[in-house]
Structure formats: structure tokens, C-alpha cells
Amino acid sequence: MQIGSFDFSIIELRFEPIDKKYKFFGSYYRGILGRYLRRRFCILKNAECSTCPLNDKCLYMLAFEKYEGVLFPPYVINRAERNRLRLVLIGSFSEFSDVYLEAFEKRLKVEESGFFNPFYNEITHQKVVINSRDIIGLLPSIASLCVDLSFLRLKKNSKMVSCDALCFEDILRAAEKRIYLVNKFYGYASYKVFMPNFNGKSRKKSCVYFKVRRYSNRKRELMEIPSINCSFNIKGNVKEIYPYLYLSSLLNIGTNASMGFGQVKLNTQSG
């Protein structure tokens, strides 16, 4: 399998439910993270970030504002719910995952927090840094798989994909592209990313349009973003594509993936 080579670390928190009637929590958690990182790492308190002489060394700027030559920041807001958060730190930023964990522990009424270990399916207090190649070892004995996607926005030929046109092949290509870009910008480009063809069967169970309402602090307004919630049942050579889909469940797919859109949830069935 050609699945690239990039490091990542997963932090997970469970906490008292947030008293906000959001459908989409990505912006809320992104705001918490940005404010904390700025306070935590700012040395020249009165300087403007854009003209600060240290902005090429500041973790806040590098992770949150100034990721030069990169399409997306080095974190992925994943499983953003009103009482649960999973955040994936990618590349060299995985070494700072304890700082990111601290950011949310300071602001949320945490019941449980730590580093998620996918090989044991548990949360531990010991920092866990994983390489994408390790995910090849996650090959459960499965005959079929249900793939659910929420707040999904996919583009094909520069146009948004509609429910009628959406097929499982689009999901696979989006997963391959996302992993490729993460590996290109935050991993080792010498390790290639190539997903094998899926020769099994897929059935689209559901696909509905959904408008996500979120408040933008920067624009000072409530925004509505069109998206799709959909679900597929697949059967066949599931094992060959499972590692790629599992990485997608951590990295999200489609547009605005780092911010929490395009979440992928997998439900396996033993065979």
C-alpha cells in the first residue's frame, strides 16, 4: 500500500456539554485554540502579528495564521460536538500536541482528556505520535462497511458535487487527494500516495442537503454554508481501501476539512 509517510497525533476531550445551539462547532473550537495559542506564545504583547519580528518563529503564527506555501493549517478539527472534541495535529506539529491539549483543558469543563491511540481504541495520558504507514496495520476482518459523511462539500471540475451526482468513487478520490496533500506539505514527499481501485459494490443509502449555520468572529456575522450529509454501504475488497478511509476519518475530506467539514465516520461489520 502506498499511503504516504507523515506523523500525526490525536488529542481527545470529553467535557460538560456546551450551552450553545450550534449545528457546527468547528468555528467555536478554532477560536478557543487561536486565542490560547496567541496568549501562550506571544512575547511582544504590544506588537502587531503581521509586523512582529518574531512572527516566523511563533507557534501561533506558524500554526494559525502564517503557514506559508501550505493550503491548510497543521491541525484538523475532528468530531467537533457539543460535549466531545477530537483534534489531529499533523507533521512536526504533532510534537506540540500537549500544548494544544492544554489549550482546551483551560477553557472547557473536562471530564476526560488525553491522547487517542487508535491501535488500542483508548485515551491515554502518554503522548502518542503515529506515522501514516502504521495505519496499514489496522485491518480488521470485515465483509462490509458503512461510511457516513457529514457537513460534506466536494468539488469536481471546479463545481460543487450535488447529491444526485455524488458517488462512492468521488469519496475515494477525495480521500486520496486529502492524504496526498497532507503528505506533500507535512510529510515525506518521497513516500507516494496511491489508493487501489475499488472493485466491490457500493450503495448510496441517503444523501440530503444541509445548511450549516456558524458565527464568524472575523466577519461579525452569522453565515450559512451549504453542505451534504450522506451515507454509503460498501461490500467487496474493503480491506484494500480501509486504511485510506480510516485516515480520512481523522483528516476529514473535501473543502474546509481542517475546520471540521467533511467528517467521515466508519461502521464496520464482521464477516
Backbone torsions as a table, in degrees:
resi	resn	phi	psi	omega
1	MET	NA	137.3	176.8
2	GLN	-106.2	99.7	-171.0
3	ILE	-125.8	18.2	177.7
4	GLY	75.0	-176.6	177.7
5	SER	-149.0	95.6	176.2
6	PHE	-141.6	145.7	-179.9
7	ASP	-85.7	152.0	172.8
8	PHE	-155.8	156.4	178.6
9	SER	-134.2	141.2	-175.5
10	ILE	-115.9	120.9	172.3
11	ILE	-105.6	145.4	-178.7
12	GLU	-137.3	138.4	179.5
13	LEU	-134.0	139.6	170.4
14	ARG	-122.0	133.8	-169.7
15	PHE	-150.1	173.2	176.9
16	GLU	-61.5	137.2	-176.6
17	PRO	-54.5	139.2	178.6
18	ILE	-80.0	133.5	-176.2
19	ASP	-84.9	65.0	176.4
20	LYS	-140.2	138.0	-175.8
21	LYS	-91.3	60.1	178.7
22	TYR	-92.7	151.9	166.0
23	LYS	-97.2	-25.9	-176.8
24	PHE	-127.4	118.3	-175.4
25	PHE	-101.7	0.7	-176.3
26	GLY	-57.2	-45.0	-179.1
27	SER	-64.0	-38.5	-177.9
28	TYR	-62.4	-47.8	-178.5
29	TYR	-71.7	-32.9	176.2
30	ARG	-62.9	-38.8	177.9
31	GLY	-65.2	-42.8	177.1
32	ILE	-58.5	-46.6	-177.1
33	LEU	-63.1	-46.9	-178.0
34	GLY	-63.2	-44.8	-179.3
35	ARG	-63.7	-41.0	-179.1
36	TYR	-67.5	-46.4	-178.6
37	LEU	-61.3	-37.0	-180.0
38	ARG	-66.4	-45.0	178.1
39	ARG	-65.6	-37.9	-173.8
40	ARG	-69.3	-37.6	-170.7
41	PHE	-113.1	-5.2	-179.5
42	CYS	-73.0	124.9	179.1
43	ILE	-97.9	-42.9	179.0
44	LEU	-97.6	87.7	-169.7
45	LYS	-59.0	-31.0	-175.0
46	ASN	-96.1	2.1	-177.9
47	ALA	-87.8	149.2	172.8
48	GLU	-78.0	136.0	-176.2
49	CYS	-57.4	-39.4	-175.2
50	SER	-66.3	-27.4	-178.3
51	THR	-111.0	2.6	-179.1
52	CYS	-64.9	131.9	-178.7
53	PRO	-67.7	-11.3	-178.5
54	LEU	-106.3	10.0	-172.5
55	ASN	-70.5	-11.4	175.6
56	ASP	-90.1	1.7	179.0
57	LYS	-123.9	-11.5	-175.7
58	CYS	-76.6	128.6	-178.6
59	LEU	-63.6	-33.7	177.0
60	TYR	-61.7	-50.1	-177.7
61	MET	-64.9	-44.5	-176.4
62	LEU	-67.0	-35.1	-175.3
63	ALA	-92.1	-23.4	-168.0
64	PHE	-120.2	-27.8	-174.2
65	GLU	-127.3	-39.5	-165.5
66	LYS	-120.8	52.7	177.4
67	TYR	-86.3	78.9	-172.3
68	GLU	-61.5	137.8	176.5
69	GLY	70.3	11.6	-177.4
70	VAL	-122.5	139.6	-176.8
71	LEU	-75.5	-21.9	-173.2
72	PHE	-150.8	157.0	-177.7
73	PRO	-70.3	167.9	-174.9
74	PRO	-85.3	27.2	176.4
75	TYR	-139.9	156.5	178.3
76	VAL	-130.4	120.1	174.9
77	ILE	-79.5	115.8	-170.5
78	ASN	-129.9	141.2	-178.6
79	ARG	54.6	49.5	-178.8
80	ALA	-84.5	102.0	-179.6
81	GLU	-126.1	176.2	-174.6
82	ARG	-75.9	-10.1	177.1
83	ASN	-139.1	13.6	-178.9
84	ARG	-154.1	138.4	179.4
85	LEU	-139.1	136.6	170.5
86	ARG	-126.9	128.2	-179.3
87	LEU	-124.4	130.7	-179.5
88	VAL	-108.1	123.6	176.1
89	LEU	-100.1	130.4	-173.2
90	ILE	-117.5	154.9	179.9
91	GLY	67.2	-147.5	-178.7
92	SER	-65.2	-18.7	179.9
93	PHE	-71.0	-14.0	176.0
94	SER	-62.6	-23.8	178.2
95	GLU	-69.4	-18.5	-180.0
96	PHE	-101.2	16.7	-174.8
97	SER	-61.3	-29.2	179.0
98	ASP	-67.8	-30.3	177.2
99	VAL	-69.1	-41.6	178.1
100	TYR	-64.6	-40.5	177.6
101	LEU	-61.1	-43.3	178.7
102	GLU	-60.7	-35.3	-179.1
103	ALA	-58.6	-43.8	-178.0
104	PHE	-81.4	-31.5	178.0
105	GLU	-64.0	-27.1	179.6
106	LYS	-74.3	-24.8	-172.0
107	ARG	-110.3	-21.6	-175.3
108	LEU	-109.3	151.4	176.7
109	LYS	-84.2	86.2	-168.2
110	VAL	-78.1	134.1	173.4
111	GLU	-99.7	-34.8	177.6
112	GLU	-153.2	138.6	178.6
113	SER	-153.8	157.2	178.5
114	GLY	161.1	-158.7	-177.9
115	PHE	-105.7	127.4	-178.1
116	PHE	-82.3	128.8	176.8
117	ASN	-108.0	107.4	-175.6
118	PRO	-67.9	-21.3	-177.8
119	PHE	-77.1	-23.6	176.9
120	TYR	-113.9	-3.7	179.8
121	ASN	52.7	50.0	-177.9
122	GLU	-146.7	162.1	175.8
123	ILE	-99.4	130.4	-179.5
124	THR	-127.3	156.6	178.1
125	HIS	-84.2	-11.7	178.2
126	GLN	-84.1	132.3	-178.7
127	LYS	-60.5	133.4	179.9
128	VAL	-120.5	118.2	175.5
129	VAL	-114.7	125.9	-173.2
130	ILE	-118.5	150.4	172.5
131	ASN	-104.4	145.6	-176.9
132	SER	-55.8	-32.9	-179.7
133	ARG	-64.9	-25.1	178.8
134	ASP	-65.2	-25.2	-176.1
135	ILE	-67.1	-20.0	177.0
136	ILE	-58.1	-27.6	179.1
137	GLY	-72.4	-12.4	179.1
138	LEU	-87.7	77.7	-178.1
139	LEU	-123.5	78.9	179.2
140	PRO	-67.8	156.3	177.8
141	SER	-76.7	101.7	-175.7
142	ILE	-131.7	143.1	176.8
143	ALA	-103.2	-24.2	-179.9
144	SER	-151.1	165.1	-174.1
145	LEU	-148.7	138.5	173.4
146	CYS	-107.0	127.1	-179.0
147	VAL	-114.9	114.9	178.8
148	ASP	-108.5	135.2	-179.6
149	LEU	-128.2	132.9	-178.1
150	SER	-126.4	150.8	-177.6
151	PHE	49.7	50.4	-173.6
152	LEU	-94.3	133.1	173.7
153	ARG	-135.0	107.0	-179.0
154	LEU	-114.8	140.8	175.5
155	LYS	-112.6	140.4	176.3
156	LYS	-137.2	123.5	-174.7
157	ASN	55.4	41.0	176.8
158	SER	68.6	12.0	177.7
159	LYS	-123.1	146.9	179.0
160	MET	-66.0	136.8	180.0
161	VAL	-79.7	131.0	179.9
162	SER	-88.4	167.2	178.2
163	CYS	-59.6	-42.9	-177.3
164	ASP	-63.5	-37.3	-175.7
165	ALA	-86.7	-18.7	-174.5
166	LEU	-66.3	129.2	175.5
167	CYS	-131.6	168.9	-175.7
168	PHE	-66.1	-28.7	177.3
169	GLU	-62.1	-34.7	176.4
170	ASP	-62.5	-38.7	178.8
171	ILE	-64.8	-44.7	-179.5
172	LEU	-63.1	-42.3	-179.7
173	ARG	-67.7	-36.5	177.3
174	ALA	-66.3	-38.6	177.8
175	ALA	-64.7	-44.9	179.2
176	GLU	-61.6	-42.4	-179.0
177	LYS	-65.9	-41.9	-179.3
178	ARG	-63.1	-46.4	179.4
179	ILE	-63.7	-40.0	178.8
180	TYR	-60.6	-45.5	-177.6
181	LEU	-68.1	-40.7	176.6
182	VAL	-60.4	-44.2	179.7
183	ASN	-65.3	-37.7	-178.7
184	LYS	-64.9	-45.1	-173.3
185	PHE	-90.6	-27.2	-173.9
186	TYR	-125.0	1.4	-177.6
187	GLY	-123.4	-145.7	-178.1
188	TYR	-112.9	107.2	-173.4
189	ALA	-62.0	-20.8	-179.7
190	SER	-68.2	-20.1	175.7
191	TYR	-91.8	119.8	-173.3
192	LYS	-83.0	162.8	174.8
193	VAL	-122.8	119.0	178.8
194	PHE	-149.3	118.9	179.9
195	MET	-91.7	131.0	178.4
196	PRO	-67.0	157.4	178.1
197	ASN	-65.0	143.1	177.4
198	PHE	-94.3	115.1	-177.6
199	ASN	-103.6	10.3	179.4
200	GLY	-88.4	-158.5	-178.9
201	LYS	-114.2	145.7	175.8
202	SER	-132.9	145.9	177.7
203	ARG	-135.4	126.1	178.8
204	LYS	-79.7	111.5	-178.3
205	LYS	-75.6	-43.2	-177.1
206	SER	-156.4	156.6	174.8
207	CYS	-160.8	115.3	-177.3
208	VAL	-131.3	146.8	175.4
209	TYR	-78.7	147.6	-174.6
210	PHE	-148.9	134.5	175.4
211	LYS	-104.0	121.6	179.4
212	VAL	-90.1	125.6	177.5
213	ARG	-102.0	123.5	177.8
214	ARG	-140.0	150.8	179.0
215	TYR	-97.7	128.9	179.2
216	SER	-99.4	116.2	177.3
217	ASN	-66.6	-34.2	-178.0
218	ARG	-69.2	-42.7	-178.9
219	LYS	-90.0	-10.2	-180.0
220	ARG	57.6	44.1	179.3
221	GLU	-156.1	159.5	177.2
222	LEU	-84.9	131.0	-176.8
223	MET	-116.8	145.7	173.6
224	GLU	-114.1	124.4	-176.8
225	ILE	-117.8	119.6	178.5
226	PRO	-68.0	139.4	179.5
227	SER	-151.3	179.4	-178.4
228	ILE	-130.8	136.9	167.1
229	ASN	-109.3	127.7	-176.7
230	CYS	-146.5	166.6	-177.4
231	SER	-147.4	140.0	179.0
232	PHE	-128.8	142.1	166.2
233	ASN	-102.7	131.4	179.3
234	ILE	-128.6	146.6	177.2
235	LYS	-140.0	150.4	178.4
236	GLY	127.8	-132.6	-178.1
237	ASN	-81.3	59.7	-175.4
238	VAL	-62.6	-37.3	-176.4
239	LYS	-60.1	-33.6	-176.0
240	GLU	-70.4	-26.3	-178.9
241	ILE	-108.8	-6.5	-175.7
242	TYR	-59.0	-45.7	179.8
243	PRO	-57.7	-36.2	179.5
244	TYR	-69.6	-41.0	178.1
245	LEU	-68.0	-35.1	178.8
246	TYR	-66.4	-42.9	175.8
247	LEU	-60.1	-37.5	178.1
248	SER	-65.0	-30.7	178.0
249	SER	-69.8	-16.2	176.7
250	LEU	-98.1	-32.9	-172.4
251	LEU	-100.9	-12.2	-173.7
252	ASN	64.0	170.0	179.7
253	ILE	-139.2	166.5	177.6
254	GLY	83.1	-162.9	-177.5
255	THR	-80.7	148.7	-178.9
256	ASN	57.4	31.6	-176.8
257	ALA	-63.2	-38.5	-177.7
258	SER	-65.6	-24.7	-176.4
259	MET	-88.5	-7.5	176.0
260	GLY	124.1	-3.8	176.8
261	PHE	-81.7	161.0	175.5
262	GLY	69.1	38.4	179.4
263	GLN	-74.0	136.9	-178.0
264	VAL	-113.6	126.8	176.6
265	LYS	-120.5	133.5	-176.5
266	LEU	-112.0	136.1	175.3
267	ASN	-127.5	106.6	-175.9
268	THR	-89.9	153.2	176.0
269	GLN	-127.0	128.1	-176.9
270	SER	-69.7	148.8	178.9
271	GLY	-136.6	NA	NA
